[in-house]
């Protein structure tokens, strides 16, 4: 099968620091790939290169077997990659619907310049409602601003927003980091539903229990290199952890 | 979840919700209260003549406040609007003496306002200044200076008919300037609540970095609000110049502070992303009514700025209380989800 996204020989340098050193990575449709590594291992740099925030110094990115360049976040999004960053990038002063469509509002008429078009609020509201129902994300009050919602609801909205617009790859940076048990559970279920819908999902996480539960495969980075790749199971948990921290120590 | 739990949830959140609603409507309720109190204290207050007066006197603050609101929504501030008003009025007067055509003078005043706004917005964004306070402080100074220089420090008599009518004319007791305010307000309500650009203004104010990531043209949005605020200053210049049939470098002195006060009294947040045209108008009317009312009641004129100062503090304090209530609301909601 062709990977939804494949990175080959990814190298990225910040001044004297070699943040990525020839990393290969592939993720397939309907697969959850966990990206593991200690702080500074290069996880964030790698996903920022994939999502168009940084550009690779050398190496290539393919989507569905076709070479692509991620010149900007907008370019990555146009190619079907959506990223949920740790700080969520939600608009606390807007309601869930406005958050969903921020920057890609449904509006018309088409002959007007984009900024001057009139919002099709009912269309956006209906589409958001349908998607949230499909992903089984319950929002207590869909007209409240997102700033008034709990951490879990906010995370769910951010993940659902990514799912709504990603045609191919969803990248999640520490999706359960700030959440309680029950809220984490909901977000994990949501990730599993994304997999069922055929998305390729890349998850950065430090929570090994979550990784073992949801990930089909784990790739471990250390000091900018990929040092291992395996299916995470309760049995090889120790092996993965020592890969992350450096087994020789 | 059981029915009991549902009922408890509702009990837990409803008083909070009501309190939130009351505080959201706060500015309008306080305005209503103010009107009731004033009409009881002074029989002259609710006469058509006086209402027309209040509207005419509030028109300038109201238009400036609508422009200022757009800027404050993006976490900015425009200190230059008073100076811009003066500069636009002087430009209008000078253009009128050279080319006595109504439309040309009107266009010149509006263009002057937009030009200063463009300097503010582009200076802030392209100059990567730490805060718009700085560039608009600079244009506050330079704009007033330029107005004084161009006019030789003297008021320039004479404005075209159309400007005089817009600034000083009335339909019965209703001043035309009130219609102008209504038109400006309607246009900006359309912008802020129905148009994509307006949604972007709120998004940029709520989370500039997030807006950038969602490919909203943040820089252009920020520049645009300063241009629109400058345009509002140009419109305010038409009203002021028309009413007094002159252009003067002293017009609009401290008007920037009135416009900021109106927006803040109207409950907009300096942190950006929250505020509405309606509430900014309520804030402007409140300032207008306090001034008018104290005149009617023959209160010492020196007391007016003190009262307005107190109102500003009360308004912002109610905003703080609203913030607290909202975070309590959020905790309550998190606890039961």
Interface residues (C-beta under 8 A of the other chain):
Chain A: X73 X74 X77 X85 X88 X89 X90 X91 X92 X93 X94 X98 X102 X103 X104 X105 X107 X114 X115 X116 X117 X118 X119 X140 X147 X148 X149 X150 X151 X152 X153 X183
Chain B: X194 X195 X196 X197 X199 X200 X202 X203 X205 X206 X207 X209 X210 X211 X213 X214 X215 X216 X217 X272 X273 X274 X326 X329 X330 X333 X334 X337
